[in-house]
Amino acid sequence: MCATGKGRAIPLVGILTLACLVLASTGTLARVPGENAVCEAAASRTAVFSIADEVDADPSAAREGSRQRPTLPYHVDTEHFRIWYATTGPDMMYGWPDTTYLHECKVAAERLWRGLVDTLGFRPPPPDGSDPDGGGGSDHYDIYVMDCLPNWTLAVRGYATPGDPPGASTSYGQFHNDFTIGSPVPINFVRFCESWVVGIAAVYAHDADEMRWIRRATATWALETTYDYHNVFTFWLGYVLEYPYVSLSSTDLNHGNGMVLWNLYLSETHGAGIIPEIWYECEVIAGSSAFSSLDEVLGNYGTSLEDAVEEFWIWNWFTGERDDGNHYEEGGDPGWPEALPQAVYTDFPVVNGSPPPEERPQGRACNYIHFERGTSQAEALHIAYSGPGGGSPQAAHVAYLDNAGDAFYYGEILLNPFGNGDILVEGFDDMSVACLIVINKGSGVLTYSFDTDVWTGVPEESAFVLSGPAPNPFTHGTEIAYAVPLSGETTSLSIYDVSGRLVATLVDGVATPGAAVTYWDGTDTDGRRVASGVYFARLVAGDQTATRRVVLLR
C-alpha cells in the first residue's frame, strides 16, 4: 500500500511582488515566502484598512483626521475618478511624456465603474473629498499612481466614517507607476491594478469590516468580470486547488485571492448579480457576517451555504486537465492548476485509511483521496466511509478518471446519522483513478477514516461485500451486513483489536450464498464486555477478504 500525503505548508505572503504578477501572466506557479505581520484593522471603525500587502498600515495611529496620504503634483479627472501622478522624479508616470500609461489608468477606472456600479449594482466607492487634511479635494474617487518600491504595493487605504450603511468606509487607492516588465506598454498590469483598487473600494462602500477572504475574492473577481482575464491570476488558484484542506475563510492573503474560485462558482451557477447581492446582505449584519449573509442570499436561490460548499468542492476537482466542460467555464484553459490529492493509494485493501493529520479538512474545506488502479483488473472498488456522527455537516462523493484520462462524476456516499456510509464503485477496471471527495461543511476540523477493497471475477449474480457496521460508533450493539458469492466457500467474520488479536468470531462455516446480517454486542469469545476502542471486522470467504473499522463507546 502506498499512501502519499502532500504535507505542504502554505506560505503567508505579506507583500505582492512584481515577480508574482509576471509569473501569473505566464501561467508559471511560484510562491513568494514571507509573513503578514500586520493585524487586520477591520475590528475598529476608526482604523485604517490597507488591502493587498497592508504595508505601513498602523491601526493604532490611523485615526480620523490623521490620514497619511501621498502627495503628487498633478491630477486628471474622469467622470468618477481623480488620478494623481507626477512627470518627474521617482513617481514619474511610465513613459512620460508619452501619456499612454495615464490614458489606460483613466480608461480602466471608468470601465470598472461601469461594470461594477452601473451594470452589477455595487455601491459607488465613497469619495473622501471632505478630508480636512488636504487630500482629495473633490467628490471624485482618488487614485495615486506612484513609486511603490520596495513593496510594489497594490493598496486601497480606507478610513472609518459614520454613515449609511454603518460598515461603509471612505478610501483612496494607489498602485505602482512603472510596471515596465512584460510588454512595451504594460496595459494588462494597469488594468489588473485598477481592478483591485476599484473592486476593494466598492466593497468598502458596503462593509469594510467584512472577512478578508471574501473582500479579496471579490476584488479579484472584479478583474475577471470586467476584462475576462482570469488566466492572468491562475497563480493564485493554486493556493486553493493545491491546498483544498485549508479553511475557506483563511486569512492568508494569497488564499483569499485564490478564493476568486468561490465567486466564479457562485456567478456561473446563479448569475453575476449574486455577488453584489451578497454584499448588500453583509450590510444588514454588522461585522464579519459573510457566512450568515451567504446562507441568507443562497436561500433566495433555493439552496444553502452548506449545499453550495459541497458543490463547490466537487467543481474544484474538475479543473485543469480534469475539466469535463460541465463546471467552470474556463476551468480547462492553459494555466489552470489541478486540485491535488491529500493521499494516494495503489494497493488494496486499505484499512483505517486517512489523510495526514495536518491535511484534514478545516472549516468548509475538503480532501481529495485518490485510489489508483494500476495494473489491477479489479472490477469494483468498495469504499466504506466513517466520519463523525451526531449530524456533523459532512459529505462524501466519488469521481473518477477513465482509462483515457477523461473525468466523470460517479455518485454520492449516503451517510447515516452516525456519519457512516459505503459505495460500490463498479467498472473500476475501466478507470485509472477513483477519487473520494470528503467535504467538511462545518467550521471545525473534520476527522474521518475509510476502508477500501476490490473484487475481481465475481459472477454478475453475486458479490463479495462487507458493509460498514451500523451504528458505528456503538454502545450496546451493531449490525454488520455482508454478502458472499455463490461458490459456497468457507466463510468467517471475526472481530480483531488494533493489535491484531482475535476478539470474537461472529460467523464461521459455509455461509448461505447472498446477503446476510450478523450482530456484535461488544463482547469477546468468552462473553465478556470488551473495553471502549477501535476494532476491526474481517470477512474471509475463500481467497477474498474485506475489513471494516468499528468503534465501541462505553
N, C-alpha and C positions, 0 to 999 in steps of 0.2 A: 504494500500500500504506500502510495506517495501522497502526502498532504503538504501542500506548499502554502504557507502564509506569507503574504507580501511584506508585512511589517514595516511600512514606510511611515516616517513621521512627517507631518505637514509643516513646512517652514512658515513661520509668521512673518509676513512682509511688511515692514514699516514704511518703505518708500517704493515707488513705482519708477523704475529706471527706463531711460530711453531704449536701452538694450532690450527690455521686455517688449516694448512696442514693435521694434524691428523684428524680433523673433515671432511675435504674434502675426505680423503681416505675412511671414513666410510659412507659417504653419509649424515651425520648429518649436518643440516643447522644451522649456528650460525653467529652472527655478532660481529665484533671487533670494538668497538667505538673508536673514535679518530678524528683528523682533520689533513689534509695535509696542513701544513703551509708553504711549500716551493714552491716558484713560479717556474713555468716551465721555463727552461732556453733556450728553443729552439728558442726564438726570437733573440738571439745573437749568431753569428757564432763563437765567442770566448768563449762561456760559457761552463760549464761542464753540462753533462746530467747524471742523475742517475735514473735508472729505478727500479720500484717496491716500495721502500719506500722513495727514494730520501733523505735519511738521510745524513747529513753532506754536502749536495750539497750547495755550496755558489757561486752563479753565479757571484757575484761581484769580487770574489777573484780568481776564477778558470780561469786563463788566460794562453795563450800559453806560455810554458816554465816554468810553475809553477804548476806542477802536483803532487798532494799529493797521491802517490800510496803506497800500502802496501809494506813491506819488509819481505820476507820469505827466509830462508837459502837454501832450496833445490828446484830443479825443475827436471821434467822429460819431455822429448819431444816426442810427437807423430808426425805423418806426418804434421799436420797443427797447433798443439797447443803446448804451453809451460805451463805446470801445476806446479804451485808453492805450496810448502807445508812445514810443519815442523814436526819433530819427537819428540819434547819435548815441554813443556810449554803449555800455553793456546791454541795455534794454532795447537797442535799435531793432526795429522790425526787420525780419528776414528779407534780404534782397533790396532794401531801400536804396535808391528812390523808386525802384520798381514797387508798385502798390498791390501786386497780385496777392501776397500773403494777407494784407489788410482787407482786400476785397473779399477773399474767401472767409475771413472772420465774420464780416458783415453778412454775407450770403448764408453761411452755415447757421448763424444765430437765428436769423429770421425764418429760415426753413424749419428749424427745430420748433420755434414758436408756433408756426402754422400747423405742424404735425401734432405737437403735444397739447397745445392750448386750444387752437381754433378747431382742429379736427377731432381729437380724442377727448377734449374737455377737461384736462387738468387745470387747476387754478393757475393764473398767471404768477410767475415768480415775483414776489413783492419787492419793489424798489426800496432803496434806503436814502433817497434824496434829501430827507429832512435831517440827516445826520449832523448834529451841531459841531462835530469836529472837522468839518470841511470836506468830507468825502462825498462822492456822488454829485450832488448839486442839481439833480433833475429827477423827474419821475421815471426816467429810463433805468433799466437794469444795467449795472456797471460790470464790465469785464475788463480786466487788466492783462494786457499781453506784454510779458516782461521776462527778463532773465531769471529763471527759476533754479539755476545751478546753486549748490551741488546736488539738489534733491529732485530735479526735474518734476517739480510739483505740478500736479493737476488738481487744483483745490477749489472748493467753494467755502467761503467763510460766512457763517450765519450768526445772527445775534438775536437774543430774545427781545421780543416786543409784545406788549399787551395787544390783543386784537381778536379778530374773529376769522378763522377758528382759533381756539386758545393755544393750540400747539404750533401755530404758524410762526415762522421766523423770517425776518428780512435777511438779506445776504448779498454778497458780491462774489464774483468769480475771478479766477486768474489762471493762466496757463503759459507755457513756455513760448518765447518769441522767435525761436530759431531752430525748428526741427529740420535740420539740413540733411539728415540721413534718410535714404530710401528713394528719393526722386528729386529731380531738379527743383521742383516746387512742391513741397510735401503737403499737398492738399488733403490727403487722407488723414494725416495727423491733426490738421486743423479741425476737420470735421469730427474726428474722434474726440478731441479735447473738448470742443464746444458741446458735443452731445452729453458729455459728462457734466459739464458746468450747468447747462440749461436743464438737464434731466434732474440733477440734485436740487437745483434751485426751485423747480416745480414741485418736487417732493416736500421741500421746506415750506412751501406755500400751504401744504396740508397739515403735516405733522412732523416737525423736526426732531421730536423725541422718540420716533419710532425705531424699531430694531434695526441695527446696522445692516444685516444681511439683506433685508427687503429694500432698504434705501439704495444699496449698491446694485442689487439685481435690477431695480427699476431704472437707474441711471444707465446701466449698460444696455438694457433693453431699449432705451431711447435711441441709441445708435442704430440698433437693428431695425426698429420700426420706421425710422426716418430714412436711413440710407441703405438698408438691406446689406449691411456689412458684417454679418456675424461670423464670417470666416476670418475677419480681422482679429476677433477676440477668442479664437479657439485655444489660445494659450491658457485662458482661464478655465475653459471647460474641463481641463484635466484635473483641476482641483476638486471637482465634484465627481467626475466619472472614474478617476483613478483612486479616489478615496470615498467610496459611497457610504462607508460606515460612519463618516463624520456627520455630526448633527446638522440638520437643515438650517438651523439658526446659529451656526458657528460664527463667532465674531472675527475670525481670520479674514483679513482684507481681501485676499485673492479668492478665497472660497465664496465670499459674498458676491464678488464679480461673476464667478462661475455660476452662481445661482440665477443668472440670466436664463438658465435652463428652465427654472420654475416658471418664470414669466412667459417664456416661449411655450411651455406646455399649456399654461392657462389660456394664453391668447390664441393658440392654434386649436384648442379644444372648444373654447367658448366665445372667441372673438376678442379683438384688441381692446374693446371697450371695458372689459372686466378689470383691467389694470387700474385705470383712474377710479373706477367704481370702488375698488378695494381701498384706495387712498381716501376717498370721501368717507368711507366707513371707519377708517382709522381715526378720523377727526372726532367721531362720536364718543369713543372711549379714550380717555386721556392716557398718555404714557405709552409703554410698549405693548400694544394690543393687537399686533399683527395676526396672531393665530385666531383670536376671537373674531376679528374683522374678516379674516379669510373664511372662517366657518359660516359667518352670517351671510356673506355675499354668495358663497358657493351654494348655500341653501336656496337662494333665489334661482339657481340654475339646476335645481333638482339633485344636488349631490351634497357632499360634506367635505370638511378638511381631511378627515381620516380616509375617505374613499379617494380623494384626489391624491393624497400622499401615496397610497397604494398603487394607483395607476401611474403616477409619475415615475416611480422606480422601475416599473415594468417597461415603460417607454425608454428609460435610460439604458437598458440592456441592448436595445435595438439601435445602436449608434455605430458610427464608423463603418467598418466592413460588414457589420451585422445589421445594417439598415435594411429594412424589408419594404420600404415605401409606404408603410401604414402608420408611421409615427411622426417624428419631426420632419418637417417639410424638406429641410436641407441636412438632415442628420447623416447622410452618407456622402456629403461633399468632402473634397480633399481638405485635410487638416483636422477633421473631427476625430477626436480620440475615441477609443472603445472603453466601455466600462470594464474594469479589471476585476477578476475574481479574488476572493479572500482566502480560498483554499481550492486545491485541485487534487482530485483522487483518480488514480489509474488502476487500482486493484480492488477487488471485491471479495468478500463482504466488507463493509465499513461498519464498525461497531462503536457507538458513542462518539460519532464524529462531531466536530465543531470548528469554527474559525479560531485563529489565535485570540487570546483574551483581549488584547488591545485593539482588535479589529471587530469586535462585536458591535452590532449597530446601535449607535447612540440615538438620541431623540429624533424621530421622524426620518430615520436613515435606513440603510438596508445592507444586506450581504448578498454576494453572488458566489455560489458554491458550484464548481464545475466537476462533472463526472465524465472523464474521457474514456471512450470505449476501447480505443487502441485496436489491437488485433483480435479482441474477443468477438465471438459470434453470438453472444447472448441475445436472445430475442426480446427480453424485457428487463427493465430496471425497476425494482421496487424500492420506494423511498418512504420511510416512516419518520415523521417529524414529531418532536417532543418539545413543546415550549411551555411557558408558564401558564397556569390556569387562572381561574377567577375572572374570566372575561378580559384578560390582558389584550390591549389593542395590537394585534399582530396579524400577519397574513403570510401565506407560503404559496408560491406558484412555480410552475415548471415551464421553461422554454428550451429550445434545442437548436443545434445546427445539424443539418443533414450531411450526408457524405460528400455532397457537392459544396458545402460551406454556406448554404442558404439558411437564414434564421427563421424560426417559426415559434409561435406560442403553442404550448401543449395543453395546459389546464391548471386549475386551482386545486390545492390540497385543502379539503374541507376539514376544519378543525372543530373538535368537540369542546364543551365547556371547560375541559381540563387542559386545553391547549395542544391536544394530540390529533394527528390525522395521518393518513398514508395514501399513496397513489401508486398504481402500477403503470409505468411508462412503457407501453407496448411499442414494438418496432424499433427497439434500441439498436438492433443490428443494422438499421438504415440510418443511424445517427453517428456523428463523430463526437458530439458533446451534448450532454444534458445538463441544464443549469437549474439549480434550486435557488429561487429568489425569495429571500426571507426579508420581510418588511416590518420594521418597527413603526407602528402608527401612533405610539405614545411618546412620552417625554423622557423616560429613564433609559438605561442601557438594557437591551434585550439579551437574555441568556437562554440558549436553547441547544439542542443536540439533534442528531439524526442517525438512523441506521439505514444502510442500503445493502441490497444483494441482487444478484442476477440469476436468471434461469434460462436454460437452453434445451431445445429438443423436446419440450413437453408437448404432447398432443393437444390440439385445439380444445378438445372436450374436457380437459383437466388442467390443473395448475398446482404449483407448489408455492404456498403463500403463508407467511406468518404475519398477522396484523398486529398493530400496536395495542398493548393492553389498555383496557378501558374499565374503570377510570385509571388514570395514571398522572400524578401520584395517587396512591390509595391508602386507606387506613384499615379497613376491615376485610376487603377482598377485591379482586379484579378479575375480569373475564379476558381470556386470551383466545382469539379466533384464529383458526388455521385451516389450510386445505392441503391435501396430499394427492398425488397423481393416481391413476387407475391401476398402476402396477401391483398394488398390494404389498409394497415393501414394508419391512420392519420399521416402525416409526417410534420416535421418542421425543417428548417435550419435557425439558427439565429446567430447573431454576438454579443459577450459579451466583455466587457473590463476586465482588470485584477482584478477589484473589484467584478466581477460577475454581473454588471449592464447590462441590455439588451440595446444594441446599435441599432440594426436593425434586422428586420425579412425578410429573403430573400425568404423563402418557407413556406407556411402554408396551409395545406389541405390534401386531399387524393391524393398523388402523383401517377403518372403513374408508374407501376412496371418497373424495369430495370434501365439502366444507364441514367443519366441526368447531365446537367451542368448549374449552375447559376452564377451570376456575382455580385460582390460587388464593388461599385465605391468609397468607403471610406466615405459615408455619413450616418447619423443616420436616425431614423424613420421620422424625420421632414425635411429631405433633406439637412441638414447642414453638411458641411465637418467637420469630426472629426479630432482631433489632432494626430500628429505622436505618435506611440507607439505600444505596443503589444496587440493584440486582439485574441479572440478565436472563431472559427466557430464550432457550435454544431449542430449535426444532431440527430434527435429523430424520430424513427419510431416504434410505438408500445412500446415494453419494451426494445428496443435496442437503445443504444446511442453511439456516437463517437464524438470526439473533435479534432480539428486541430488548431495549432498555426499559426497566420498570423501577419505580421509586416507591418505597414504603415509608409512610409517615405515621408515627405513633402519637 
